[in-house]
Amino acid sequence: MVEQGRVRWKRFALFFVPALAVASVLVGATAEGAIGASFVVSGDTFKVSADTLKGEGFVQYGSLVENKKGQKIPVAVSGIRHATLTNMCQTVLVKSPVGAVTIRITAGTGKVPVTAENMIVDASQIEGNATFTDIEAGRDASTLDQVPGGTGASGMFGQQATAVSIKDFRQVSWSVNAATFKLPGLKLGVEPGEHECF
């Protein structure tokens, strides 16, 4: 009986600790104030989808992120001053000794959407049907001014717009920073195996 109890607690910890870490990051992100602009990324990407993403103030440019091994990973940095996402879903696939585990987070599925302020995303893939307002493509990334802190290296290609709207939004990301990230109707689930939003 004691041995079975220990095995159960170990399995519980394998599933619960990563989920708790993700939840803590998201809950912490709802506090007012800026979040650090750069950090060492994990070895895994995560997927985010939404029926619609709307943003006021948009910038985009190329950059690099670094993992703990010191490897440089090219990313497309997208910044939005004020973003709203309807029916948002995020999945993270975690490898564990008992197999693959999926951490799924949903929010903004009711009348109140997910909102984020001064959001910066390091992405490897973005898909959807996009509309940009007052777009400037080819602007030097160091001169972008639509999002506070959303600038790239001097001489780097950049683009910006006063507004963006993306339907059927799909994104594969390495990291997300936001000054404020509000997730109404947050639900977090941990499921054995691989389960994705898209």
C-alpha positions as CSV (number, residue, x, y, z in Angstrom):
1,M,0.0,0.0,0.0
2,V,2.8,2.4,0.9
3,E,4.6,1.7,-2.4
4,Q,1.5,2.3,-4.4
5,G,0.9,5.6,-2.7
6,R,4.4,6.7,-3.5
7,V,4.0,5.8,-7.2
8,R,0.7,7.8,-7.3
9,W,2.2,10.8,-5.8
10,K,5.2,10.7,-8.2
11,R,2.8,10.5,-11.1
12,F,0.7,13.3,-9.7
13,A,3.8,15.5,-9.3
14,L,4.9,14.8,-12.9
15,F,1.6,16.0,-14.2
16,F,0.8,18.7,-11.7
17,V,4.1,20.6,-11.3
18,P,4.4,21.6,-15.0
19,A,0.8,22.6,-15.0
20,L,1.2,24.6,-11.8
21,A,4.2,26.4,-13.3
22,V,2.3,27.4,-16.4
23,A,-0.7,28.5,-14.3
24,S,1.6,30.6,-12.1
25,V,3.1,32.4,-15.1
26,L,-0.3,33.2,-16.5
27,V,-1.7,34.3,-13.1
28,G,1.4,36.4,-12.4
29,A,1.1,38.0,-15.8
30,T,-2.3,39.5,-14.8
31,A,-0.5,41.9,-12.4
32,E,0.0,45.4,-13.6
33,G,3.5,46.4,-14.7
34,A,6.0,45.4,-17.3
35,I,7.4,41.9,-17.6
36,G,11.0,41.3,-18.5
37,A,11.6,41.6,-22.2
38,S,14.0,38.7,-22.5
39,F,14.7,35.4,-20.9
40,V,16.2,32.0,-21.7
41,V,13.6,29.9,-23.5
42,S,12.7,26.3,-22.8
43,G,13.4,23.6,-25.4
44,D,9.8,23.4,-26.5
45,T,7.4,25.6,-28.4
46,F,3.7,26.0,-27.5
47,K,0.7,26.5,-29.7
48,V,-1.9,29.2,-29.4
49,S,-5.2,29.6,-31.3
50,A,-8.1,32.0,-31.3
51,D,-11.2,32.6,-33.4
52,T,-10.1,36.2,-33.7
53,L,-7.2,38.3,-32.6
54,K,-7.6,42.1,-32.8
55,G,-4.8,44.5,-32.0
56,E,-4.3,48.2,-31.6
57,G,-0.7,49.1,-32.5
58,F,1.3,46.4,-34.2
59,V,5.0,45.8,-34.9
60,Q,7.0,42.9,-36.4
61,Y,10.6,42.2,-37.0
62,G,13.2,39.4,-37.0
63,S,15.3,38.4,-34.0
64,L,16.9,35.5,-32.1
65,V,16.1,33.8,-28.8
66,E,18.5,31.6,-26.8
67,N,17.9,28.4,-25.0
68,K,19.7,27.1,-21.9
69,K,22.2,25.3,-24.2
70,G,23.2,28.6,-25.7
71,Q,21.6,27.8,-29.1
72,K,20.3,30.8,-31.0
73,I,16.9,30.3,-32.5
74,P,15.5,32.7,-35.2
75,V,12.1,34.1,-34.5
76,A,9.6,36.6,-35.8
77,V,8.9,39.1,-33.1
78,S,5.3,40.4,-33.1
79,G,4.2,43.2,-30.7
80,I,0.7,44.4,-30.0
81,R,0.0,47.4,-27.8
82,H,-3.6,46.3,-26.9
83,A,-4.8,42.8,-28.0
84,T,-8.0,40.9,-27.6
85,L,-8.5,37.2,-28.4
86,T,-11.8,35.4,-28.5
87,N,-12.0,31.6,-27.7
88,M,-8.3,31.3,-27.0
89,C,-6.6,27.9,-26.6
90,Q,-3.0,27.1,-25.6
91,T,-1.4,23.8,-25.6
92,V,2.1,22.7,-24.3
93,L,3.4,19.2,-24.9
94,V,5.5,18.1,-21.9
95,K,7.8,15.0,-22.0
96,S,7.8,12.9,-18.8
97,P,9.0,9.5,-17.7
98,V,5.5,8.2,-18.0
99,G,5.1,9.6,-21.6
100,A,3.8,12.7,-23.3
101,V,1.5,15.0,-21.3
102,T,-0.5,17.9,-22.7
103,I,-1.2,21.0,-20.7
104,R,-4.2,22.7,-22.2
105,I,-5.4,26.2,-21.2
106,T,-8.6,27.9,-22.5
107,A,-9.9,31.4,-21.8
108,G,-12.1,34.0,-23.3
109,T,-14.7,31.5,-24.5
110,G,-17.7,33.5,-23.2
111,K,-18.7,37.1,-23.7
112,V,-15.5,38.5,-22.3
113,P,-12.4,38.0,-24.5
114,V,-8.8,37.6,-23.4
115,T,-6.9,40.9,-23.3
116,A,-3.2,41.7,-23.2
117,E,-1.3,45.0,-23.0
118,N,2.1,45.6,-24.5
119,M,2.4,41.9,-25.6
120,I,5.6,40.7,-27.3
121,V,5.6,37.3,-28.9
122,D,8.6,35.3,-30.2
123,A,7.0,33.0,-32.8
124,S,8.2,30.5,-35.3
125,Q,4.9,30.3,-37.2
126,I,1.8,32.5,-37.6
127,E,-1.3,31.7,-39.7
128,G,-4.7,33.2,-40.3
129,N,-6.6,35.7,-42.4
130,A,-5.1,39.0,-41.6
131,T,-6.1,42.6,-42.2
132,F,-3.7,45.5,-41.4
133,T,-4.6,49.2,-41.1
134,D,-2.1,51.9,-42.1
135,I,0.8,49.4,-42.6
136,E,4.4,50.4,-43.1
137,A,6.5,47.6,-44.4
138,G,10.3,47.9,-44.8
139,R,10.7,50.4,-41.9
140,D,14.0,50.1,-39.9
141,A,13.2,47.9,-36.9
142,S,14.9,50.3,-34.5
143,T,12.5,53.1,-35.4
144,L,9.2,51.2,-34.9
145,D,7.0,53.1,-32.5
146,Q,3.5,51.5,-32.3
147,V,4.3,49.3,-29.2
148,P,6.4,50.5,-26.2
149,G,9.6,48.6,-26.2
150,G,8.7,46.9,-29.5
151,T,11.9,47.7,-31.5
152,G,14.5,45.6,-33.2
153,A,18.1,46.0,-34.2
154,S,19.2,48.9,-36.3
155,G,19.2,48.1,-40.0
156,M,16.8,45.1,-39.5
157,F,13.7,44.9,-41.7
158,G,10.6,45.8,-39.7
159,Q,6.9,46.6,-40.3
160,Q,4.1,48.1,-38.3
161,A,0.5,49.1,-38.5
162,T,-2.0,51.1,-36.4
163,A,-4.3,48.0,-36.1
164,V,-4.4,44.4,-37.0
165,S,-7.2,41.8,-37.2
166,I,-6.6,38.1,-37.7
167,K,-9.4,35.5,-38.1
168,D,-8.7,31.8,-37.5
169,F,-5.5,32.8,-35.7
170,R,-2.8,30.0,-35.3
171,Q,0.6,30.5,-33.7
172,V,3.6,28.5,-32.7
173,S,5.7,30.4,-30.1
174,W,8.8,30.2,-28.1
175,S,7.8,32.9,-25.6
176,V,5.3,35.6,-24.7
177,N,5.8,38.7,-22.6
178,A,3.0,41.1,-21.6
179,A,2.6,44.0,-19.2
180,T,-0.9,42.7,-18.4
181,F,-2.5,39.4,-19.5
182,K,-6.2,38.9,-18.4
183,L,-7.7,35.4,-18.9
184,P,-11.5,35.4,-18.1
185,G,-12.9,32.0,-17.7
186,L,-9.5,30.4,-17.4
187,K,-9.5,26.6,-17.5
188,L,-6.4,24.4,-17.2
189,G,-6.4,20.7,-17.9
190,V,-3.6,18.1,-17.9
191,E,-4.1,15.1,-20.2
192,P,-1.9,12.1,-20.9
193,G,-0.9,11.9,-24.6
194,E,-0.7,14.6,-27.3
195,H,-3.8,16.8,-27.7
196,E,-3.6,20.1,-29.6
197,C,-5.8,23.1,-30.3
198,F,-5.0,22.9,-34.0
